[in-house]
Amino acid sequence: MTEIVPCREWKEWEKLIGKRMLVDRRGVHWLRSPVEVILLEVSPSGKYLKFIFPNGVSSWSIRGEYLFVEVLP
């Protein structure tokens, strides 16, 4: 699946837990290119996503901070 949609508009995050995906950072701190992450958790409200990044750091992010690019095989 290759789609570019704002994360806040994507409705099926629970189906993607544990999967590798590409996301692109929005706002002031743009990444130079999409980054590969793994989705670890979705908050009960659905507002926050917990990703693990390539450097091993995991953090909670507000869905609107990223653009969802694609799910990787």
Secondary structure, DSSP 8 states (H G I E B T S, - for coil): -EEEEEGGG---GGGGTT-EEEEEE-SSS--SS-EEEEEEEE-TTSSEEEEE-TTS-EEEEEGGGEEEEEE--
